Amino acid sequence: MGELVKEVVEKVTGEFPLLEVYVFGSRARGNYLDTSDLDLALVFQKLDATKIELLEKVSKYVRGPVDIVVMSSEEAARSRLIRDAKKVWDSKKGFDLSIFQAES
């Protein structure tokens, strides 16, 4: 799953001003199954397009069992989803895929 996160980030950052990426849900909690999907929250500085338009564009880069939530940095600051999630990428610090080490 770490490789899938890298692929999504690399493709999305080439076209959109992505700030952060978080994993949430069962993978963030550590109680996922082999059949569990990957839940990603993509945080952008500002959302110029509607969320639906942005999701459609981002979805073309995603392969596999992935659910994506798109939000602005303002929404992320207020979001419970983010408080319970694990950050896996930051535009300043890069990747931290340690959450996926147990899968290797």
N, C-alpha and C positions, 0 to 999 in steps of 0.2 A: 504493500500500500504506500510505502514511502516513495517509491519510484513514481507512482501515479500522482502523488501530491507534487513532486518535482515537475512532472510533465505539465500538469495544470498550471502551476505558477509560471513556468517558463513561457508557456504559450500565452497566458492571459496578460502577463506583464509586458509582452511585446506590443500589445494593442491598447491596454487600459492602465490607468494609474493606480495599481493595486498597492495597498498599505500593509495589510496583514492577512494571514490565513490561519484559521483555527479549525481543529478537529473537535467535534462535539458528539454527544450521544454515547452509544455503548463503547466505542473505541476510546473515547476520552475517559470514561469511567473504568475501563479495563474489564468489562463483563461482556465482551462481544463473542460471537460465535464465528466459526469459519464462514458461515453463510451471511454474516452481517454486512450491511453496506457501509460505505464511508460517508460520514456527514461532514461537509466542509462549509465553513462560513468565510466568505470573501469580503473583506472590508476595504472600501474605497474612500478616498478623501471626501469626494463629493459625487453624488449620482446625477449626472447630466441627463442620461437617458432614463426612461422608466425602468423599474426593476424587471419587468417582464421582458423588455427589449434586451437588457443587459444579460439576463439569464439565458435567453435564447442564443445570444452571441457566445457566451461563455460555454454553454452546453455543447457547442460544436467541437470543443477541445477535449471533452471528457469521454473516456471509454470506461466501461465497467460499471459496477454497482455503486454509484456515487450520487448523493443528494446534495444540492448546493443551495445555500442561503446567501443572498447578496444584501449588504447593508452599507450605509454611510458610516464614517467615523463617529458622527454624532449619535446615530442609532446604536452603534457598538458600545459606546460609553454607557448607555442606559440598559443594555440588553442583559438579561439573566442568562441567556444562552451563552454569551461570551464569558461571563463570570465562571461558569461551570465547564468551560472548554479548555483545550490545551493549544497554545500558540505553536504552530509548526513552521511559520515563515513570517519574516518582518522585513520591510523594505530597507531598513538600516543594518540589521544584524544577519540577515539571510536565513538559512534553514536551521531548524532544530528538530530533527526527526527521531529523537530518542524515544518517543512514544511508540515507535514501530519496532524497536530493538527486540522485543519479545517474540515478534513474528518471524524473525530471521532464523 
